[in-house]
Amino acid sequence: MVDPAAGPFLFDTSAESWLMRTTRSEVLNWVRAYLSSYQFEVSALTVVERIRGYSLLWRRAPLQRRKLIEASRISYLRALGPVWRLDEAIAVVAGEIMALLPDPPTPPRRSHRVSESRQERLARWRFDAMIAATALVARMPLIHNNASDFEPVRSAIEQSPERFPGLGPLELIRCASLT
Amino acid sequence: MSKNSGGNPIKKRRTTLTLPSDSLVQAERIARVRKVNLSTVISEALSEGLRAHAAVTRSEEVLNSYRAAFSGFTDDEVAILDGIILEPVKRH
Protein backbone atom coordinates (compact mmCIF):
# COMPACT_ATOMS: atom_id res chain seq x y z
CA MET A 1 0.00 0.00 0.00
CA VAL A 2 1.23 3.48 -0.91
CA ASP A 3 0.38 6.54 1.18
CA PRO A 4 -1.22 9.11 -1.18
CA ALA A 5 0.25 11.85 1.01
CA ALA A 6 3.77 10.59 0.12
CA GLY A 7 3.53 12.20 -3.34
CA PRO A 8 3.98 13.83 -5.68
CA PHE A 9 4.36 10.99 -8.16
CA LEU A 10 4.91 10.87 -11.90
CA PHE A 11 2.17 8.96 -13.70
CA ASP A 12 2.93 6.90 -16.80
CA THR A 13 0.47 6.92 -19.72
CA SER A 14 -0.62 3.38 -18.79
CA ALA A 15 -1.29 4.41 -15.17
CA GLU A 16 -3.56 7.36 -15.97
CA SER A 17 -5.99 5.22 -17.96
CA TRP A 18 -5.83 2.26 -15.55
CA LEU A 19 -6.62 4.44 -12.53
CA MET A 20 -9.39 6.37 -14.27
CA ARG A 21 -11.16 3.26 -15.63
CA THR A 22 -11.09 1.28 -12.42
CA THR A 23 -14.34 0.36 -10.71
CA ARG A 24 -12.58 -0.54 -7.44
CA SER A 25 -13.77 1.92 -4.80
CA GLU A 26 -10.55 1.63 -2.76
CA VAL A 27 -8.50 2.70 -5.80
CA LEU A 28 -10.84 5.62 -6.51
CA ASN A 29 -10.58 6.69 -2.88
CA TRP A 30 -6.78 6.53 -3.18
CA VAL A 31 -6.99 8.81 -6.25
CA ARG A 32 -9.33 11.20 -4.39
CA ALA A 33 -6.96 11.37 -1.42
CA TYR A 34 -3.99 11.91 -3.75
CA LEU A 35 -5.76 14.66 -5.71
CA SER A 36 -6.72 16.52 -2.55
CA SER A 37 -2.99 17.14 -1.92
CA TYR A 38 -1.29 16.82 -5.32
CA GLN A 39 -1.92 16.83 -9.05
CA PHE A 40 -1.25 14.07 -11.56
CA GLU A 41 2.21 14.99 -12.88
CA VAL A 42 3.00 13.53 -16.31
CA SER A 43 5.71 13.70 -18.94
CA ALA A 44 5.16 15.67 -22.14
CA LEU A 45 5.55 12.28 -23.87
CA THR A 46 2.40 11.05 -22.14
CA VAL A 47 0.55 14.03 -23.60
CA VAL A 48 1.98 13.19 -27.05
CA GLU A 49 0.84 9.55 -26.79
CA ARG A 50 -2.59 10.50 -25.46
CA ILE A 51 -3.40 13.27 -27.93
CA ARG A 52 -2.16 11.19 -30.87
CA GLY A 53 -4.46 8.40 -29.62
CA TYR A 54 -7.51 10.69 -29.48
CA SER A 55 -6.70 12.06 -32.92
CA LEU A 56 -6.28 8.59 -34.46
CA LEU A 57 -9.57 7.39 -32.95
CA TRP A 58 -11.31 10.56 -34.19
CA ARG A 59 -10.03 10.02 -37.73
CA ARG A 60 -11.15 6.39 -37.77
CA ALA A 61 -14.56 7.04 -36.17
CA PRO A 62 -17.89 7.55 -37.94
CA LEU A 63 -19.25 11.10 -37.72
CA GLN A 64 -21.68 10.46 -34.85
CA ARG A 65 -18.91 9.04 -32.63
CA ARG A 66 -16.48 11.88 -33.24
CA LYS A 67 -18.36 14.15 -30.81
CA LEU A 68 -17.73 11.76 -27.90
CA ILE A 69 -14.04 11.41 -28.78
CA GLU A 70 -13.58 15.18 -28.99
CA ALA A 71 -15.45 15.68 -25.68
CA SER A 72 -13.16 13.06 -24.08
CA ARG A 73 -10.08 14.81 -25.42
CA ILE A 74 -11.27 18.14 -23.97
CA SER A 75 -12.01 16.46 -20.61
CA TYR A 76 -8.48 15.05 -20.60
CA LEU A 77 -6.91 18.43 -21.29
CA ARG A 78 -9.11 20.02 -18.59
CA ALA A 79 -7.94 17.47 -16.00
CA LEU A 80 -4.27 17.64 -16.97
CA GLY A 81 -1.92 18.73 -14.17
CA PRO A 82 1.74 19.73 -14.40
CA VAL A 83 3.49 18.45 -17.54
CA TRP A 84 7.24 17.76 -17.41
CA ARG A 85 8.88 19.00 -20.58
CA LEU A 86 11.71 17.12 -22.28
CA ASP A 87 14.66 19.29 -21.26
CA GLU A 88 18.42 18.82 -21.59
CA ALA A 89 18.88 16.69 -18.46
CA ILE A 90 16.00 14.37 -19.34
CA ALA A 91 17.22 14.08 -22.95
CA VAL A 92 20.71 13.07 -21.74
CA VAL A 93 19.33 10.39 -19.39
CA ALA A 94 16.87 9.13 -22.03
CA GLY A 95 19.73 8.79 -24.52
CA GLU A 96 21.68 6.70 -22.00
CA ILE A 97 18.68 4.42 -21.39
CA MET A 98 18.09 3.97 -25.13
CA ALA A 99 21.76 3.08 -25.67
CA LEU A 100 21.65 0.55 -22.81
CA LEU A 101 18.40 -1.01 -24.05
CA PRO A 102 18.12 -0.37 -27.79
CA ASP A 103 15.41 -2.95 -28.41
CA PRO A 104 11.97 -3.27 -26.80
CA PRO A 105 11.99 -5.99 -24.10
CA THR A 106 8.74 -7.52 -25.39
CA PRO A 107 7.41 -8.09 -28.93
CA PRO A 108 4.74 -5.89 -30.54
CA ARG A 109 1.26 -6.27 -29.05
CA ARG A 110 -1.08 -8.47 -31.10
CA SER A 111 -4.35 -10.34 -30.85
CA HIS A 112 -6.37 -12.30 -33.40
CA ARG A 113 -7.95 -9.07 -34.70
CA VAL A 114 -5.38 -6.31 -34.28
CA SER A 115 -1.61 -5.91 -34.09
CA GLU A 116 1.07 -3.31 -33.42
CA SER A 117 3.78 -2.76 -36.07
CA ARG A 118 7.48 -3.15 -35.21
CA GLN A 119 8.04 0.57 -35.86
CA GLU A 120 5.22 1.50 -33.48
CA ARG A 121 6.57 -0.87 -30.81
CA LEU A 122 10.01 0.71 -31.09
CA ALA A 123 8.54 4.23 -30.92
CA ARG A 124 6.52 3.27 -27.82
CA TRP A 125 9.61 1.77 -26.20
CA ARG A 126 11.53 5.00 -26.78
CA PHE A 127 8.66 7.04 -25.32
CA ASP A 128 8.81 4.80 -22.22
CA ALA A 129 12.57 5.41 -21.97
CA MET A 130 11.92 9.17 -22.00
CA ILE A 131 9.18 8.84 -19.36
CA ALA A 132 11.53 6.78 -17.15
CA ALA A 133 14.23 9.43 -17.67
CA THR A 134 11.76 12.12 -16.57
CA ALA A 135 11.01 10.22 -13.33
CA LEU A 136 14.74 9.82 -12.64
CA VAL A 137 15.58 13.48 -13.22
CA ALA A 138 12.48 14.69 -11.35
CA ARG A 139 13.37 12.25 -8.52
CA MET A 140 9.77 11.10 -8.39
CA PRO A 141 8.49 7.54 -8.11
CA LEU A 142 6.91 6.43 -11.40
CA ILE A 143 3.42 4.96 -11.11
CA HIS A 144 2.79 2.59 -14.01
CA ASN A 145 0.82 -0.35 -15.33
CA ASN A 146 3.57 -1.50 -17.68
CA ALA A 147 6.07 -3.61 -15.75
CA SER A 148 7.32 -5.38 -18.88
CA ASP A 149 8.83 -2.13 -20.14
CA PHE A 150 9.83 -0.33 -16.96
CA GLU A 151 11.34 -3.18 -14.91
CA PRO A 152 14.11 -3.78 -17.51
CA VAL A 153 14.89 -0.03 -17.43
CA ARG A 154 15.17 -0.12 -13.63
CA SER A 155 17.49 -3.15 -13.77
CA ALA A 156 19.67 -1.64 -16.51
CA ILE A 157 20.12 1.57 -14.50
CA GLU A 158 21.09 -0.43 -11.41
CA GLN A 159 23.67 -2.37 -13.42
CA SER A 160 25.25 0.74 -14.97
CA PRO A 161 25.19 3.40 -12.22
CA GLU A 162 28.29 5.09 -13.73
CA ARG A 163 26.12 6.25 -16.68
CA PHE A 164 23.63 7.91 -14.31
CA PRO A 165 25.77 9.86 -11.82
CA GLY A 166 23.79 11.25 -8.91
CA LEU A 167 20.58 9.65 -10.15
CA GLY A 168 18.61 6.56 -9.37
CA PRO A 169 17.48 4.10 -8.47
CA LEU A 170 14.37 4.32 -10.64
CA GLU A 171 11.54 3.91 -8.16
CA LEU A 172 8.60 2.07 -9.69
CA ILE A 173 5.12 1.63 -8.24
CA ARG A 174 2.59 -0.61 -9.94
CA CYS A 175 -0.99 0.66 -10.05
CA ALA A 176 -2.23 -2.59 -8.55
CA SER A 177 -0.06 -2.11 -5.46
CA LEU A 178 -1.34 1.39 -4.60
CA THR A 179 -4.06 0.11 -2.27
CA MET B 1 -5.82 46.43 9.75
CA SER B 2 -5.32 42.81 8.53
CA LYS B 3 -4.24 42.28 4.94
CA ASN B 4 -4.68 39.35 2.59
CA SER B 5 -1.85 37.59 0.69
CA GLY B 6 -2.07 40.26 -2.04
CA GLY B 7 -1.40 43.01 0.53
CA ASN B 8 -4.96 44.38 0.30
CA PRO B 9 -6.97 45.15 3.43
CA ILE B 10 -9.37 42.34 4.41
CA LYS B 11 -12.98 43.45 4.61
CA LYS B 12 -14.63 42.30 7.83
CA ARG B 13 -18.23 41.86 8.90
CA ARG B 14 -19.74 41.39 12.31
CA THR B 15 -22.09 38.43 12.67
CA THR B 16 -23.62 36.18 15.30
CA LEU B 17 -22.92 32.45 15.19
CA THR B 18 -24.10 29.53 17.23
CA LEU B 19 -21.14 27.18 17.78
CA PRO B 20 -20.67 23.91 19.68
CA SER B 21 -19.61 24.72 23.26
CA ASP B 22 -16.68 22.27 23.14
CA SER B 23 -15.23 23.91 20.03
CA LEU B 24 -15.72 27.35 21.53
CA VAL B 25 -13.96 26.37 24.77
CA GLN B 26 -11.07 24.95 22.75
CA ALA B 27 -10.86 28.09 20.59
CA GLU B 28 -10.87 30.33 23.70
CA ARG B 29 -8.04 28.26 25.18
CA ILE B 30 -5.97 28.62 21.98
CA ALA B 31 -6.67 32.38 21.91
CA ARG B 32 -5.44 32.74 25.53
CA VAL B 33 -2.25 30.75 24.84
CA ARG B 34 -1.48 32.69 21.67
CA LYS B 35 -2.55 36.02 23.19
CA VAL B 36 -4.88 36.80 20.28
CA ASN B 37 -8.62 37.43 20.29
CA LEU B 38 -11.25 34.74 19.75
CA SER B 39 -12.22 36.16 16.34
CA THR B 40 -8.69 35.57 15.05
CA VAL B 41 -8.70 31.91 16.11
CA ILE B 42 -12.19 31.27 14.68
CA SER B 43 -11.31 33.10 11.47
CA GLU B 44 -8.12 31.03 10.99
CA ALA B 45 -9.96 27.77 11.64
CA LEU B 46 -12.69 28.76 9.19
CA SER B 47 -10.13 29.67 6.50
CA GLU B 48 -8.39 26.33 6.98
CA GLY B 49 -11.71 24.46 6.70
CA LEU B 50 -12.67 26.39 3.57
CA ARG B 51 -9.26 25.65 2.00
CA ALA B 52 -9.70 21.92 2.70
CA HIS B 53 -13.23 22.03 1.26
CA ALA B 54 -11.99 23.77 -1.90
CA ALA B 55 -9.25 21.12 -2.29
CA VAL B 56 -11.81 18.32 -2.06
CA THR B 57 -14.09 20.07 -4.57
CA ARG B 58 -11.19 20.63 -6.97
CA SER B 59 -10.05 17.00 -6.54
CA GLU B 60 -13.56 15.75 -7.38
CA GLU B 61 -13.73 18.01 -10.46
CA VAL B 62 -10.38 16.74 -11.73
CA LEU B 63 -11.37 13.12 -11.06
CA ASN B 64 -14.67 13.58 -12.95
CA SER B 65 -12.90 15.16 -15.92
CA TYR B 66 -10.28 12.39 -15.95
CA ARG B 67 -12.91 9.65 -15.78
CA ALA B 68 -14.93 11.29 -18.57
CA ALA B 69 -11.75 11.32 -20.67
CA PHE B 70 -11.58 7.50 -20.61
CA SER B 71 -15.23 6.42 -20.52
CA GLY B 72 -17.08 4.95 -23.49
CA PHE B 73 -14.01 3.35 -25.06
CA THR B 74 -13.30 -0.32 -25.75
CA ASP B 75 -10.11 -1.97 -24.44
CA ASP B 76 -8.55 -1.76 -27.93
CA GLU B 77 -9.41 1.95 -28.13
CA VAL B 78 -7.90 2.60 -24.68
CA ALA B 79 -4.74 0.81 -25.88
CA ILE B 80 -4.58 3.38 -28.70
CA LEU B 81 -5.13 6.19 -26.17
CA ASP B 82 -2.20 4.70 -24.22
CA GLY B 83 0.05 4.96 -27.28
CA ILE B 84 -0.29 1.34 -28.39
CA ILE B 85 -1.26 1.85 -32.02
CA LEU B 86 -3.16 -1.23 -33.13
CA GLU B 87 -4.14 -1.89 -36.74
CA PRO B 88 -6.52 -4.59 -38.00
CA VAL B 89 -4.64 -7.80 -38.88
CA LYS B 90 -4.46 -8.24 -42.66
CA ARG B 91 -5.73 -11.65 -43.80
CA HIS B 92 -3.80 -13.28 -46.68
Interface residues (C-beta under 8 A of the other chain):
Chain A: T13 S14 E16 S17 M20 R21 L28 V31 R32 L35 S36 S37 Q39 F40 E49 R50 R52 G53 Y54 L56 L57 L68 A71 S72 R73 S75 Y76 R78 A79 G81 R109 R110 H112 R113 V114 S115 E116 S117 E120 R124 F127
Chain B: A52 A55 V56 R58 S59 E60 V62 L63 S65 Y66 R67 A68 A69 F70 S71 G72 F73 D76 E77 V78 A79 I80 L81 D82 G83 I84 I85 L86 E87 P88 V89
